[in-house]
Amino acid sequence: MIISLCDSPQDVADLAAQRVADLLLDTPRAVLGLPTGRTPIAMYDELAARASAGEIDFSQVTSFNLDEFVGIGESHPGSYRAYMKQHLFDRVGLPAGQGHVLDGLAADADAECARFEAAIEAAGGIDLMILGLGANGHIGFNEPDAALQARTHRVTLLEPSRKANADFFDGDPAKVPAEAMTMGMGTILKSRRIMLLVTGSGKAATVAAMINGPVTTQMPASFLQLHGHVELICDSEAAAQIR
Ligand code: GLP
């Protein structure tokens, strides 16, 4: 794993946006895997600024989001589809139909997961998968567990994850949907390149466990140790406990 150590969260965002810009200049039809959460917002801001300035072009890009809640759709501000429209899709002019997010309102969530997995394959796989890190070590919504599912699947969320996502649900973890759909670690590890963004002291212990600890389903992010082309872009606070 390559570790790119930055002085500040803004530097993390700038470097991450630079990586995306470099990819799009080289490969205009790139397929991106995209995360939600607080961490990538500054990167999305930077990408929007560069797109407005005409420095990068999303017209031929295809993207697949990591995860989505079950039971809510685009009209709910807590949905990841709403998040992506607000922070990226509408700002960079990503053509409709090229920004794929799992449909939280699908009548059959299992079928929706299978459809999504097939759509990634049909697009030729993911060139650059951008990830955030859950404080409990989750990636997407692959929660710590005795076993993990490899492909896109339905999950029951753990309490820390519902708490971490409460902001858009009146600050009330109980209002956060109990279930979600997420790419599996196998889906993620099939990506040609992976870029993990982490900031802040609150994730320092998790970062250290992910890098220095064993590969274990109790720390889903540790599976990134098995991929040959991962770049961790983090600030000094998040990196503080790496040995
Ligand atoms: C959510 C998402 C994850 C994301 C995590 C971290 O739980 N499902 O994909 O990585 O939040 O969020 P934050 O960046 O706000 O810490």
Residues whose N, C-alpha, C, O or C-beta is under 5 A from the ligand:
A	BS01	GLP	P35 T36 G37 R38 T39 D67 G132 L133 G134 I139 G140 F141
